[in-house]
Amino acid sequence: MAIPYDATYTEHNYGFLHMRITTKNKPRTHGRAQSPARMGQAIRLLVMEMSARAKCGETGSSLCVSDILAVLYFRILRINPKKPNNPSRDRFILSKGHAAAGLYAALSLRGFFPKEVLRGHRINGGRLHAHPSKGAIPGIEVSTGSLGHGLSIASGMAEALKGTESKVYVLLGNGECDEGSIWEAARYIGRTALRNIIAIVDDNKVQGYPLARQKRTLNLAKQWSAFGWKVLRVQGHDCEALERALREAGRNGPAVVIADTVAGKGVPEIEHTQRAHYYVPDNAAVLKFRNKKI
C-alpha cells in the first residue's frame, strides 16, 4: 500500500531562508514536486547558516551530500512527514553521521519539523546534535556517528521488512568504507540476497588524513561487486542521473550507488580539499552563498 504524501510544503513556507522567489515562477505546493537541484541548494544554504550560527561543524561533509539528500527526500523515499512512524514507510539511515546538518535541513524542508528548530543545531539546549540522535526530532531512524555501523543496522531492518514494499536506504562515506564492519554487513547482505536494501557511497575522495585517493589501493566498485552487489556509478551532483540510478537500484537489490561528489560543493574556495571537512563559514560567506543564483 502506497503512503500518501503530504501537500503542505511550499517554498513560501520555508523561503529558502531569504532566497528570492519571483511571482513569475510560483512554487508548486506538493513536496515531491520540488526541483531536487533547487532543494539541494536550499539544503546547502541551511547547512551554511547552521555552521555559521554554531561557529562549528563538519560543513563540507553536508555540502557534498546535499543533492543526494534532495533526490532521496523529494523524489525517492516513500515517507509522510505527518506520519513519520508509518510502518509501511521507507527507511533512511545516515551512516556517515557527521553529515547530520544536511539531514536536518532536508527533514525540515520536507516538512518534518519547523525550520526554526534548526537554530538549535550544536547549540547548548538545542535539539539537534552534531550527529543524528533518534528521538530528538521526527524522521531520524537510528542514532549514528560511530562510523561503520549503519549498513549492519540497515541489514537488520531489511530482514525485518522482507515481504513488504518498504525499502532501506543507507548513505555511507567513502572513508567509512575502510571499516571492516561495512564489509561484514556487505557480505551478509550479498550472501542472503536482501533485495530491499540500497546503499549509497558518497565518494568525495576526501577522508581524515591523508586524502582517500592516496590510501585507496582497491577499486571500490569491484569490491562491492565481489560481495554480490549490483553496482551503479553516477555523478553525485547530477540530480536527474541520481534519481535514475536510485530507481534502478531499487528494482533489484542489493545494489549500491557510488556517487562521485565534490567535498565542500558550492563553496569554490574549499571544493576538493580536506579543509572542507571542518570549514566554518562566517556571516559574509553565508551572505555570498545566499545571493547565488540558482
N, C-alpha and C positions, 0 to 999 in steps of 0.2 A: 504494500500500500504506500503510495507516494505521500510524502509530507507536504502539507500546504505551506506555501511560502508567504511571508508577511508582505504587506503592501504599504507599510508606513514610512519606509526610508525614502527621503529625498535629499538631494544635495543642499536644498534650502535648510533642512533640519540641522545639518552639521556645518554648512557653509564653507567646507574645506578650510576651516579656521582662517577666514579672511580672503580666500581665493575668490576672485570675481566671477559671477555668472551673469551673462547678459540676457536680456529678455528675448533675444533672437534665438537663443539655444536653451529653452527652458528644460529643466531636468524631468525625466520620466520618473514616475512615483514608485515603480516596482523595484525592490532592492536588487534583484538579479539582472535587471535591465541596464544597470550602470556599466559604463565602459571600464573594463579592467585596467586599461592603461591609465585612465584618469584616476581610478581608485588607487592604483599603485603609487601614483604621485601624491595623492592625498595621504596615504599611509606614511610616505616618507616625510611629508611636512609635519605630521603629528609626531613622528619619531624625533625629528629635529627639535620641535618645541619642547617635548618631554625631556630630552637630554639637556637642553639649554636651561630649562627651569630647575632641574635637579642638580645641574652642574656636574653630572657624571653620567656614565652609561657606556654600553658597548654598541655604539651607534652604527658603525659600519656593518655589523652583522645583521641588523634590521633593515638597513637601506638596501642590501643586496638581495633580500628575500621578499621585498615588498610586492613585486609583480607576481611572484608565486602565490603569496597570500591573497592578493587581489583576485587572481583567477580561481583559486580554491573557494573563497568565500562569496564571490559574486557570479560564479559560473558552474562550479563542480559540486560542492558539498550539498547534500540533502539535509538541510537544517531549518529550524524555525526559531528565531530569537525569542518569540513569545512562549515557546515550549522547548527550552534548551535541554530538557532531560527526556524528551520523547524517546521511547525505547527503539523506535524504528529509524532514528537519525543516523547519518554517517558520523564517524568519529575522526577527529584530527588531533594528532599528538605532535607538539613541537619538541622533538628530541633535543635539538640544539637550543636549549632553554635560554641561552644568553641573547637570543633574538626576541625576547619577550615583548619589548616595546612595540615591535612590528605586529605581533599577535594582538596586543591590547588595542592598537589602533584599528586593526581590521575588525575586531569584535565590536568596537564602538561604532565604526562606520556602518556595520551590518545591522546595528540596532540592538545589540545585546545589553547595552547599558549606556547612559548619557555620557557625552564626551567630557563633561565636567569631571568625571571620575578620573580621567587621565591626568588631572592636575596632582593626583596623589601618587604618581609614579616615582619610586625611590625617594619619597619624602617621609619623614617621621610622622607616623599617624595615618599615612596613606594606605590604600588597599592594594596597590599594585607594586609587587616586589620586583627585585632585579631579575628573578626567574619566575616562571608561572607557578602559581600555588592553587591547587584545586580548592574551591570553596570561596576564594577571595572575590571572584566575580563569576557571573554566568558564562558558560562557554569553555571553561578550562576543564579538559577531561582528566588530566593527571598532572601532578607536580613533577617538573623536570628541571634539569640544570646540571646534574651529575651525568656527564656525557657517556653515551653508550647504552643507556637503559631503555630508551624509547621504543626501539624495534622489538625488544623482548616483551614489553608491555603490550605493544600492538599485536604481537602474535597471539597472546592470550585472549585479547579482545576478539580477534578474528576467529579463533577457535570457538569462542562462545557465540559468535554471531553467524556461524555456518547455518545455511538453510534459510537465512533471511536476505532481504535486499540491501542491508546495511553494509557499507564498506569502511575500512580503516585506512586512513592516510597518515603517514608519518614523515616528517621533514627532518633530515639528518644534515650535519655539516660534513664537508669533505675531510677535515681533520678528525672529526669524530669517528670516521671510518677506520682509523688506526686502532680503535678499541677492539679488543678481542671479543667482547660480548656482542658486538654487532655481527660478527661472522658466526658466532654460535647461533644467534637468532636467525640469521640468513640461511644457514644450513638447515635448521629445523623447518623453517617455512618452505624452503625449496623441496626438502625431502617429503614433507606432508602435503605439498601442493596446495597450500592455502590460497584460494583464488580471489579472496575478498580483501586482500591487503595490497596497498600501493605505497612504495617508498619513493621519496624524492630526495635526491642528494644536491645540496647547494654547493656546487663546485666552483668556489670563488678563487681557488688557487692560493689562498692565504690561511695560515694557521699558526698560532703561537710563534715559536722561533725554531728554525728558520722558516722560509716560505714552504708551503706544502709541495710545490713543484720540485723543490730541492730534496725533499725527504722521500717523495713517492718513487718507488722503484718498479711497481707493478701497474698494469693497465687496470683502471678502476672498473671499466665496463666488462673486461674479461673476467675479473674477479667475481662480479655479481652473476655473470652468465654461468661460471663454473659451479655456482651453488644452485643452479636450476631456475634462475630468474630470467624473465623476459626483460631485455634492456632497451630503453629508448634514450636517445640523447637529443637535447634541444637547447636553443639559445634561451637563456633564462630570463631575458627581458623582452622577448617577443611573446606578447600575451596570447595572440592567436595560435602560435605554434605550441605554447604551453598547454592551452586548452585542448588542442588536438591530441597531444601526447598523453595528457592525463585521461582523456576519454578512451583512447586506445588502451592505455594501461589498465583501465577499469574493466575492460571487456573480458580479459582472460589473464588473471594474475597467477602466481605472484609476479609483479612487474615493478621495475624501478625506473624512474625518470631521472637521468643525470642532467641537471640544469647548469649550463655554463653561465655563471654570473660574474658581476663586477663588484668587488669589495668597495664599499663606500659609494655605490651607484648614485649619481645625481649631484655629487659634490666633486667637481673636477680635480680640485687640489689634493684630494685623498684617494681618488679612484686607483685601484690596482696596487695599493700599498698596505703594508702592515699597520701603518699609522691609522688607517680607517677604523680598526677594531675598537680602540678606546677614544676615538675622536669625540670631543665635546664641543659643539658649536656655541658661539656667543650670539648675542642678540642680533648683531649685524649680519652674521651668516644666515640666521633664520629669516631675517627680512629679505635678504638677497634670494634665498630659496623660495620664499613665499611669492615673490614678484616674478618668478619664472613663468613663461607662457607654456601652457600645456594643451 
